[in-house]
Amino acid sequence: MKFNTINRDTWDRKEYFEHYLQQQTTFSLTNEINITILMKNLKKKHYKLYPAFIFMVTKIVNAHREFRINFNSEGNLGYWTEICPLYTIFDNKTHTFSGIWSPNLTIFSEFHSKYENDAERYNGTRRLFPKTPIPDNTIPISMIPWSSFTAFNLNINNGGDFLLPIITGGKYSQVNDELFLPVSIQMHHAICDGYHASVFINDLQKLADESEDWI
C-alpha cells in the first residue's frame, strides 16, 4: 500500500474541505439496491451474500480516489492507492461481533474463500479486533441481517478527522418477485458531497446487475 499526500494549498477542494472539516459535517444516504440478479448468480455457485457485498463495496472504493482520502498516522492528508475491507462477523453464542480485515482481492472466488477462512478462524474469540495488526488502509463495512431499515446513521466522536466512508447493509426484503437490499453510506462532507454518495449507490447497483461478469 502507498499513501499519497495531498497538497492542501493547491487542492481544488481546499475551500470545501476546510469549511466542512471545521464544522465536522457528516451525512448519510440510504437507498435500496435491487439484488434479484445478484442473488440468482450467487446461488448458482453456492456463494454467500455478505462476502459479495463486501467485495462490491471494496471494488467501488478502490475505483474512486475520493473514497480513499483520509489522514494518516502522522496527521497528513492524502489518499491510499488501495483500500482493504474491515468488516464485522457475528458471534451467535455471545451476540457480539468482531471486526476483521481481509486483503483486497480482485477475483471474487478468491476473496470469498479468504472471507470464509478468516470468518471461521476469528469467530468466537470474544475480541473486538482479533486479527492484528490492522492495516491503516482499511474501510469499515458491516451488515445488519436481522432488520431492514430506511435510514441508518453512526455518530462518531473523533474530532471529525475520520474521512473515509462507512458502509452498512441491512436485511433484504422481497417485493413481488424482486429482492431489495437497504444500503447506507456515511460520508464526511469535507471530502464527499451528494454527488459522490450517488456515484457509490449507482456503482453498487451496476455491479449487482452485472454480477454474472464477476461471480
Residue frames relative to the residue before (quaternion, step in Angstrom):
aa qw qx qy qz dx dy dz
M 1.0000 0.0000 0.0000 0.0000 0.00 0.00 0.00
K 0.1182 -0.7817 0.6093 0.0610 3.57 -1.17 0.58
F 0.2363 -0.7556 0.5958 0.1352 3.56 -1.04 0.81
N 0.1688 -0.7979 0.5763 0.0529 3.56 -0.66 1.17
T 0.3483 -0.7645 0.5095 0.1861 3.57 -0.58 1.17
I 0.2934 -0.7386 0.5844 0.1640 3.55 -1.08 0.83
N 0.3498 -0.7071 0.5759 0.2146 3.56 -0.95 0.90
R 0.3060 -0.8020 0.4840 0.1698 3.56 -0.19 1.27
D 0.6183 0.5738 -0.3500 0.4074 3.62 1.10 -0.60
T 0.7759 0.3126 -0.1691 0.5212 3.58 1.04 -0.72
W 0.4412 0.7122 -0.4422 0.3204 3.58 1.29 -0.04
D 0.4582 -0.7098 0.4624 0.2693 3.59 -0.83 0.94
R 0.6825 0.4466 -0.2935 0.4987 3.60 1.25 -0.21
K 0.2823 0.8181 -0.4753 0.1583 3.59 1.27 0.10
E 0.6956 0.4838 -0.2925 0.4432 3.61 0.74 -1.00
Y 0.6615 0.4945 -0.2976 0.4789 3.57 0.95 -0.88
F 0.6529 0.5419 -0.3069 0.4312 3.54 0.92 -0.99
E 0.7107 0.4606 -0.2710 0.4575 3.58 0.75 -1.03
H 0.6412 0.5366 -0.3267 0.4406 3.58 1.00 -0.78
Y 0.7668 0.3797 -0.2084 0.4738 3.59 0.71 -1.08
L 0.5778 0.5506 -0.3913 0.4581 3.57 1.17 -0.37
Q 0.6451 0.5104 -0.3159 0.4729 3.57 0.99 -0.80
Q 0.6950 0.4551 -0.2660 0.4889 3.58 1.02 -0.78
Q 0.2629 -0.7769 0.5126 0.2540 3.57 1.27 -0.45
T 0.2512 0.8009 -0.4959 0.2225 3.54 0.95 0.96
T 0.0188 0.7599 -0.6491 0.0294 3.52 -0.87 1.05
F 0.0764 -0.7860 0.6104 0.0617 3.56 -1.23 0.36
S 0.1987 -0.7672 0.5949 0.1339 3.53 -1.25 0.37
L 0.1299 -0.7610 0.6322 0.0661 3.52 -1.25 0.60
T 0.1040 -0.7946 0.5974 0.0299 3.55 -0.89 0.97
N 0.0701 0.7834 -0.6136 0.0696 3.54 -0.98 0.87
E 0.4292 -0.6723 0.5339 0.2806 3.55 -1.30 0.29
I 0.2176 -0.7636 0.5989 0.1041 3.53 -0.92 0.99
N 0.3661 -0.7144 0.5523 0.2248 3.56 -0.85 0.95
I 0.0521 -0.8352 0.5470 -0.0235 3.56 -0.42 1.24
T 0.2509 0.8036 -0.5074 0.1839 3.60 1.20 0.43
I 0.7004 0.4439 -0.2626 0.4934 3.57 0.82 -0.99
L 0.6258 0.5558 -0.3308 0.4360 3.56 0.98 -0.85
M 0.6879 0.4847 -0.2928 0.4541 3.59 0.82 -0.95
K 0.6210 0.5355 -0.3443 0.4573 3.59 1.03 -0.71
N 0.6890 0.4765 -0.2812 0.4681 3.57 0.93 -0.89
L 0.6316 0.5248 -0.3333 0.4633 3.59 1.07 -0.69
K 0.6741 0.5101 -0.2991 0.4427 3.57 0.91 -0.91
K 0.5764 0.5974 -0.3764 0.4113 3.59 1.11 -0.63
K 0.7944 0.2651 -0.1252 0.5319 3.56 1.02 -0.80
H 0.4882 -0.7076 0.3998 0.3179 3.56 1.31 0.41
Y 0.3670 0.7093 -0.5064 0.3253 3.55 0.96 0.92
K 0.4606 -0.6833 0.5042 0.2584 3.56 -1.26 0.49
L 0.5817 -0.6114 0.4228 0.3302 3.54 -1.21 0.61
Y 0.6655 0.5492 -0.3306 0.3824 3.60 0.79 -0.97
P 0.6896 0.4382 -0.3153 0.4827 3.64 0.76 -0.81
A 0.5980 0.5411 -0.3674 0.4633 3.60 1.11 -0.54
F 0.6284 0.5295 -0.3182 0.4726 3.57 1.04 -0.80
I 0.6549 0.5033 -0.3031 0.4753 3.58 0.92 -0.92
F 0.6494 0.5315 -0.3057 0.4498 3.56 0.96 -0.92
M 0.6770 0.4936 -0.2945 0.4596 3.59 0.88 -0.93
V 0.6478 0.5185 -0.3160 0.4600 3.57 0.92 -0.91
T 0.6690 0.5037 -0.2972 0.4588 3.58 0.88 -0.95
K 0.6369 0.5320 -0.3228 0.4550 3.57 1.00 -0.80
I 0.6669 0.4936 -0.3007 0.4703 3.59 0.94 -0.86
V 0.6490 0.5260 -0.3215 0.4459 3.58 0.88 -0.92
N 0.7058 0.4600 -0.2660 0.4684 3.57 0.94 -0.85
A 0.6303 0.5337 -0.3333 0.4547 3.59 1.26 -0.20
H 0.7654 0.2918 -0.1543 0.5525 3.60 1.25 -0.31
R 0.4533 -0.7240 0.4535 0.2541 3.56 -0.62 1.14
E 0.5977 0.5980 -0.3659 0.3889 3.59 1.02 -0.77
F 0.6931 0.4833 -0.2727 0.4601 3.58 1.07 -0.71
R 0.7020 0.4397 -0.2603 0.4961 3.59 1.29 -0.06
I 0.4851 0.6663 -0.4292 0.3696 3.59 1.28 0.25
N 0.2002 0.7592 -0.5965 0.1662 3.55 -0.93 0.95
F 0.5152 -0.5550 0.5169 0.3991 3.53 -1.35 -0.12
N 0.3472 -0.7181 0.5526 0.2417 3.59 -1.02 0.69
S 0.7504 -0.4129 0.2678 0.4413 3.58 -1.28 0.01
E 0.6700 0.4701 -0.3008 0.4896 3.61 1.22 -0.39
G 0.5653 -0.6266 0.3747 0.3838 3.58 1.27 0.02
N 0.4862 0.6560 -0.4385 0.3755 3.58 1.25 0.27
L 0.3900 -0.7008 0.5488 0.2358 3.55 -1.10 0.74
G 0.2922 0.7499 -0.5549 0.2105 3.57 -0.90 0.89
Y 0.3896 -0.7034 0.5320 0.2654 3.55 -1.23 -0.33
W 0.4603 -0.6693 0.5215 0.2612 3.51 -1.18 0.74
T 0.4750 -0.6531 0.5037 0.3069 3.56 -1.06 0.69
E 0.7942 0.0794 -0.0185 0.6022 3.57 1.22 -0.53
I 0.1833 -0.7682 0.6074 0.0856 3.54 -1.10 0.81
C 0.2143 -0.7512 0.6126 0.1206 3.56 -1.12 0.80
P 0.4769 -0.6802 0.4674 0.3023 3.61 -1.04 0.62
L 0.1169 -0.7287 0.6711 0.0706 3.54 -1.14 0.85
Y 0.0604 0.8486 -0.5114 0.1214 3.56 -0.17 1.30
T 0.4879 -0.6772 0.4805 0.2693 3.54 -1.23 0.52
I 0.1097 -0.7383 0.6600 0.0851 3.53 -1.27 0.63
F 0.3636 -0.7753 0.4913 0.1590 3.57 -0.99 0.87
D 0.2767 -0.7383 0.5970 0.1481 3.54 -1.06 0.89
N 0.3298 -0.7893 0.4871 0.1759 3.58 -0.35 1.23
K 0.6298 0.5488 -0.3415 0.4307 3.61 1.15 -0.51
T 0.7964 0.2879 -0.1382 0.5135 3.57 0.85 -0.95
H 0.3246 -0.7608 0.4855 0.2831 3.57 1.31 -0.29
T 0.5193 0.5631 -0.4531 0.4560 3.54 1.03 0.87
F 0.3330 -0.7433 0.5442 0.2011 3.55 -1.27 0.17
S 0.2264 -0.7263 0.6271 0.1672 3.50 -1.37 0.27
G 0.3085 -0.7285 0.5789 0.1973 3.54 -1.16 0.62
I 0.0352 0.7961 -0.6017 0.0539 3.57 -0.67 1.08
W 0.2779 -0.7583 0.5645 0.1705 3.56 -1.21 0.39
S 0.1399 -0.7496 0.6386 0.1042 3.52 -1.29 0.44
P 0.5767 -0.5857 0.4229 0.3815 3.61 -1.11 0.48
N 0.5420 -0.6020 0.4781 0.3396 3.52 -1.26 0.43
L 0.0161 0.7978 -0.5987 0.0693 3.56 -0.25 1.31
T 0.3380 -0.7976 0.4730 0.1608 3.58 -0.69 1.09
I 0.6468 0.4385 -0.3240 0.5334 3.59 1.29 -0.05
F 0.4635 -0.7433 0.4043 0.2630 3.56 -0.50 1.22
S 0.6413 0.5315 -0.3440 0.4335 3.60 0.88 -0.82
E 0.6532 0.5000 -0.3093 0.4771 3.58 1.04 -0.75
F 0.6569 0.4979 -0.3160 0.4698 3.58 0.98 -0.81
H 0.6349 0.5383 -0.3319 0.4438 3.59 0.96 -0.86
S 0.6507 0.5064 -0.3055 0.4762 3.57 0.99 -0.83
K 0.6592 0.5009 -0.3044 0.4711 3.58 0.95 -0.86
Y 0.6208 0.5430 -0.3287 0.4601 3.58 1.02 -0.82
E 0.6878 0.4829 -0.2942 0.4553 3.59 0.79 -0.97
N 0.6480 0.5119 -0.3208 0.4638 3.59 1.00 -0.77
D 0.6820 0.4779 -0.2880 0.4729 3.59 0.91 -0.90
A 0.6532 0.5197 -0.3190 0.4488 3.59 0.93 -0.87
E 0.6678 0.4904 -0.2985 0.4737 3.58 0.98 -0.82
R 0.6800 0.5139 -0.2914 0.4342 3.56 0.94 -0.88
Y 0.8095 0.3245 -0.1432 0.4679 3.59 0.84 -0.94
N 0.5091 0.6280 -0.4436 0.3868 3.60 1.20 -0.03
G 0.7869 0.3155 -0.2360 0.4750 3.56 -1.05 0.76
T 0.4709 0.6861 -0.4433 0.3331 3.61 1.22 0.18
R 0.2805 -0.7803 0.4979 0.2541 3.58 1.28 -0.46
R 0.5542 0.5456 -0.4168 0.4706 3.53 1.08 0.81
L 0.5425 -0.6393 0.4379 0.3244 3.55 -1.06 0.75
F 0.7974 0.0508 -0.0057 0.6013 3.59 0.94 -0.89
P 0.0624 -0.8609 0.5046 0.0177 3.60 0.27 1.23
K 0.7051 0.4265 -0.2690 0.4986 3.60 1.13 -0.49
T 0.1198 0.8056 -0.5631 0.1400 3.55 -0.31 1.26
P 0.5581 -0.1429 -0.8120 -0.0933 1.49 -2.33 0.94
I 0.4384 -0.6760 0.5248 0.2745 3.56 -1.16 0.63
P 0.4307 -0.7005 0.4940 0.2824 3.62 -0.70 0.96
D 0.5600 -0.6062 0.4460 0.3465 3.57 -1.17 0.52
N 0.7198 0.4530 -0.2428 0.4667 3.58 1.09 -0.68
T 0.3870 0.7026 -0.5063 0.3166 3.57 0.63 1.15
I 0.2169 -0.7597 0.6002 0.1249 3.54 -1.24 0.54
P 0.4266 -0.7379 0.4589 0.2507 3.64 -0.81 0.93
I 0.0156 0.7751 -0.6282 0.0665 3.53 -0.90 1.08
S 0.0896 0.7957 -0.5953 0.0661 3.60 -0.93 0.82
M 0.1798 -0.7635 0.6078 0.1236 3.53 -1.33 0.20
I 0.2088 -0.7428 0.6261 0.1124 3.55 -1.11 0.83
P 0.0967 -0.8699 0.4812 0.0484 3.61 0.25 1.22
W 0.6070 0.5902 -0.3464 0.4039 3.60 1.26 -0.12
S 0.8030 0.1560 -0.0607 0.5720 3.57 1.20 -0.37
S 0.3620 -0.6774 0.5894 0.2503 3.53 -1.13 0.68
F 0.0784 -0.7961 0.5959 0.0705 3.59 -1.21 0.19
T 0.3533 -0.7122 0.5648 0.2212 3.53 -1.30 0.42
A 0.7753 0.0519 -0.0704 0.6255 3.57 1.31 -0.09
F 0.0057 0.7814 -0.6238 0.0157 3.54 -1.16 0.60
N 0.0355 0.8106 -0.5805 0.0682 3.57 -0.89 0.93
L 0.1966 -0.7535 0.6179 0.1089 3.54 -1.11 0.81
N 0.2006 -0.7674 0.5974 0.1181 3.57 -1.04 0.77
I 0.0487 -0.8255 0.5611 -0.0370 3.54 -0.40 1.27
N 0.1686 -0.7829 0.5939 0.0771 3.58 -0.69 1.09
N 0.3060 0.7682 -0.5020 0.2534 3.54 0.26 1.28
G 0.6400 -0.5383 0.3218 0.4439 3.54 1.20 0.49
G 0.5453 -0.6655 0.3742 0.3459 3.57 1.26 0.23
D 0.5647 0.6355 -0.3807 0.3639 3.59 1.19 0.31
F 0.5262 0.5597 -0.4538 0.4516 3.61 1.19 0.38
L 0.1220 -0.8670 0.4831 0.0040 3.55 -0.27 1.29
L 0.5578 0.6274 -0.3923 0.3759 3.59 1.20 -0.32
P 0.5345 -0.6101 0.4622 0.3584 3.61 -1.11 0.50
I 0.2282 -0.7325 0.6266 0.1369 3.54 -1.28 0.56
I 0.1110 -0.8345 0.5397 0.0040 3.57 -0.60 1.15
T 0.0227 -0.8012 0.5965 -0.0410 3.54 -0.92 1.02
G 0.1748 -0.7681 0.6085 0.0959 3.55 -0.96 0.93
G 0.2714 -0.7673 0.5591 0.1582 3.58 -1.23 0.36
K 0.7103 -0.3982 0.3436 0.4679 3.54 -1.29 -0.35
Y 0.3529 -0.7426 0.5200 0.2316 3.58 -0.77 0.95
S 0.2186 -0.7728 0.5872 0.1012 3.53 -1.19 0.62
Q 0.3702 -0.7213 0.5448 0.2142 3.54 -1.24 0.47
V 0.0359 -0.7630 0.6453 -0.0061 3.54 -0.93 0.98
N 0.7875 -0.0975 -0.0281 0.6079 3.52 -0.33 1.35
D 0.7824 -0.2938 0.2108 0.5071 3.64 -0.56 -1.04
E 0.6313 0.5448 -0.3269 0.4447 3.57 1.24 0.23
L 0.3065 -0.7506 0.5653 0.1518 3.55 -1.17 0.69
F 0.0915 -0.8113 0.5775 -0.0015 3.56 -0.92 0.99
L 0.1865 -0.7867 0.5858 0.0573 3.53 -0.91 1.07
P 0.3060 -0.7422 0.5578 0.2108 3.62 -0.68 1.00
V 0.0237 -0.7930 0.6078 -0.0333 3.55 -0.90 0.98
S 0.1021 -0.7863 0.6084 0.0333 3.54 -0.89 0.99
I 0.0789 -0.7708 0.6304 0.0460 3.54 -1.04 0.83
Q 0.1536 -0.7791 0.6044 0.0646 3.54 -0.85 1.03
M 0.0605 -0.8248 0.5611 -0.0351 3.55 -0.81 1.05
H 0.4135 -0.6463 0.5694 0.2951 3.52 -1.31 0.37
H 0.4478 -0.7294 0.4530 0.2494 3.56 -0.69 1.12
A 0.5290 0.6223 -0.4156 0.4002 3.61 1.21 -0.30
I 0.7578 0.3543 -0.1739 0.5196 3.57 1.15 -0.66
C 0.8278 0.1624 -0.0279 0.5362 3.57 0.86 -0.98
D 0.2343 -0.7428 0.6130 0.1328 3.52 -1.26 0.61
G 0.7510 -0.3631 0.2848 0.4723 3.54 -1.30 -0.17
Y 0.5776 0.5872 -0.3677 0.4316 3.57 1.12 -0.61
H 0.6941 0.4780 -0.2795 0.4601 3.57 0.86 -0.98
A 0.6183 0.5255 -0.3423 0.4738 3.59 1.05 -0.69
S 0.6523 0.5092 -0.3068 0.4702 3.58 1.03 -0.79
V 0.6037 0.5484 -0.3492 0.4615 3.57 1.05 -0.74
F 0.6542 0.5158 -0.3147 0.4549 3.57 0.92 -0.91
I 0.6835 0.4863 -0.2914 0.4598 3.60 0.78 -1.01
N 0.6774 0.4915 -0.2997 0.4580 3.59 0.89 -0.89
D 0.6430 0.5082 -0.3228 0.4734 3.59 1.02 -0.76
L 0.6325 0.5329 -0.3312 0.4541 3.58 1.04 -0.78
Q 0.6548 0.4975 -0.3138 0.4746 3.57 0.96 -0.83
K 0.6413 0.5314 -0.3229 0.4495 3.58 0.99 -0.81
L 0.6555 0.4988 -0.3130 0.4727 3.59 0.97 -0.81
A 0.6346 0.5177 -0.3297 0.4696 3.59 1.04 -0.72
D 0.6713 0.5010 -0.2925 0.4613 3.59 0.95 -0.88
E 0.7655 0.3366 -0.1624 0.5238 3.57 1.06 -0.82
S 0.2498 0.8310 -0.4704 0.1605 3.56 1.21 0.48
E 0.5541 0.6051 -0.4057 0.4028 3.59 1.13 -0.43
D 0.6259 0.5709 -0.3325 0.4143 3.59 1.15 -0.59
W 0.8068 0.2833 -0.1399 0.4991 3.62 1.06 -0.63
I 0.5806 0.5644 -0.3919 0.4368 3.61 1.21 -0.18
